Amino acid sequence: MLETCRHWYNDCLSERQVAYAERGEQIGKFEQLAKVKERRHVNPWAAEVHSHVLQVVVTDVDKAFQAFFRRVRGGETPGYPRYKSQSRFHSFGYKEYGNGFKVDGRRLRLSGIGRVALRWHRPIQGTIKTVRLVRKVGWWYACFACEVEQQPLPATGQEIAIDAGLTALIVTSQGEKIENPHWFRKAEHKLRVFQRRVARRKLDGSNRQKARLQLQRYYKRISNRRKDFHNKLVYSLIQQYDRIACENLHITYMVHNRKLAKSILDASWGYLIRHLQSKAVEAGRAVCLVDPSYTSRICSQCGHLFEALSLNDRWISCRCGLSLDRDHNAAINILNRAGQVRWALNSP
């Protein structure tokens, strides 16, 4: 099924490229969707695949082109959509519950595949809308999209600001520090062993594939540990505070610093903030993103600017008598800036 979808993806991409190169025409999403049933009978390898699966592939192709045009308009490196090899195509989906897929007890019934046994991660909440089958490091996952009602938490009347960093993952405006576990840094030694094992295997050999899969699974383990830590941290913040302020960090530009790029990506600030915003919507909390400029270099008590402050200076002492940790001072400034703007409640 995955291989059929991959061929279909490349076929749709080729159709768009040829139409524009030879006739100057742009083929859109709905034109290709209208031809799905017709082209299924032309291509024997796609005849027995549910039409919704192929329609999802067409939607994926369109998303790739929309992302390409967005990057062109934004002045970024465009990255034109390319053909998918076996190592670069990992998922396919069904778009309507009861029409192509259905939960059958503890199994999942899929059109064209049959009943598949699942190890359920947790009970399904809400109404199932779509499912996507994803292959990651040799394992298959069924990712359900469900429609659920908002469940706001009771108000606590508390507010807090967090300052993301590298020494400490976050420092709150109340002075609490959450240490940075440095997942990738601690795993680098073992990763080198796995990488050498892959490099010493014969190219295109079965042993090389096994070693590469072992390396991929260790990378996946590091990612899972990082996400689990962030998820638990976000849960504790959402449970305790009605309003949470943090910096609107431009991480894409920050990682241009070669000395700090690995540590910034290992801290995964972007995932932390996105997950915090997502869970705040579900719980009816407010998350405010403020301008990060000079939050660490301004005294939170009198507003004095420390012009000579460097990254090595971790403690500030102001002429007004304030003396505290640099990151704690930054968190207080973030909270003050969030108070100057209107706290906006997230809405679905």
Secondary structure as UniProt FT lines:
FT   HELIX           2..18
FT   HELIX           19..23
FT   HELIX           29..34
FT   HELIX           36..42
FT   HELIX           44..46
FT   TURN            47..48
FT   HELIX           51..73
FT   TURN            74..75
FT   HELIX           86..88
FT   STRAND          91..94
FT   TURN            98..100
FT   STRAND          101..104
FT   TURN            105..106
FT   STRAND          107..110
FT   TURN            111..113
FT   STRAND          114..117
FT   STRAND          127..136
FT   TURN            137..138
FT   STRAND          139..147
FT   STRAND          159..164
FT   STRAND          168..172
FT   TURN            173..174
FT   STRAND          177..179
FT   HELIX           183..199
FT   TURN            203..204
FT   HELIX           206..240
FT   STRAND          243..247
FT   HELIX           251..254
FT   TURN            255..256
FT   TURN            258..260
FT   HELIX           261..267
FT   HELIX           269..283
FT   STRAND          286..290
FT   TURN            293..297
FT   TURN            300..302
FT   TURN            307..308
FT   TURN            311..312
FT   STRAND          315..317
FT   TURN            319..320
FT   STRAND          323..325
FT   HELIX           326..340
//
